[in-house]
């Protein structure tokens, strides 16, 4: 593993079983939410993960955090495989890996105050004797974190329903920072917020990354958001990574036909350019993820498909500086 690589995902798969029967259940198939992906995240960077709804982005984050136990593959954090780790090793690793969830209305316990929500991770690790901090230290850190994310510390005794959506997401960010993590898995953290609030949260995450030397896996389906915040971008389709590149390279010169189609859908704030440019309209729907595929996962909808694509799955290979693409065109 490279010195600067914080997280390495190898051959990750997550297949959810399809079962029939009420009393005696029988497995009749599987939903291939993730079907073998490789990822590396370097310390201090923001890797954007983008793709259509249902392509496996959120499942990827949950498998990295071990909220789902993967069907196969490795998740190496600081050299430790979290898939095979003991309970103690996993607890230690989770101090360094935290999540910010998509829905700020559903991810906060309505029966707990904002202060208790932020304090909870520290209380749990203190009880397990894995965090050396006093009760006063926890209270002080809660107030400090609230100030860091732009909340008045005097609001610590308020309940989630007393906050706006943007304020609730700030509470979620403060909770994620409580244990001094290195890696934040941000699962569409701004998609449920108004556009004006989105920019505030994005700027907040950017400031926190610089202050605490954080690393982000940032999941979104909004390409403008991904471009704004990401160092590198990984494009996902039907449980597979089809392209990974530096953000500026991907937006200037997308290589995979699916990425080209995504980029062509991004509006350009220039009426003359917008009128003349050509949009790529994909035919058909996303195939069902319950089918095992023998060829390219994008074959059914690809405007550039070839005979080789039908029965051969393309592998992710490097084409240029840190630009990887899984396509037989290259």
ABEGO torsion letter per residue (X at the ends): XBAABABBBBGBBBBBBBBBEAABBBBAEBBBABAGBBBBBBBGBBBBBBEBBGAGAAAAAAAAAGABBBABEBBBBGGBBAAABBAAAAAAAAAABBBBBABAAAABBAABBAAAAAAAAAAAAAAAGABBBBAAAAAAAAAAAAAAAGBBAAAAABBAAABBAAAAAAAAAAAAAAAGBABBBBBGAAAABBAAAAAAAAAAAAAAAAAAGBBBBBBBABAAAAAAABABBBBBBGGBBABBBBAAAAAABBABAAAAAAAAABBBABAAAAAABBBBBBBEBBBBAABBBABBAAAAABAABBAAAAABBBBBBBBEBGBBBBBAAX
